């Protein structure tokens, strides 16, 4: 099963989710698993990446989601996101 890291979407079909680079390759991000999150197409369309100069992730709106980082903790991996001006921590669902 694949789960969106940002909402309650889930699917058995890998083709129905996207891999998003937390730090995009254009900003010198790597292709390692710690720099990727699995998200649904709807959430992916709302991602804003500070410093991105082209493409859909370079446009910030009031509904934008900013992934600020992924951290390891004793309880698993944690995502720090900002949505509508509010920062929150979320436990990663995909291992």
Secondary structure, 3 states (H helix, E strand, C coil): CEECCCCCCEECCHHHEEEEECCCHHHCCCCCHHHEEEEEHHHHHCECCCCCCCCHHHCCCCCCEEEEEEEEECCEEEEEEEECCEEEEEECCCC
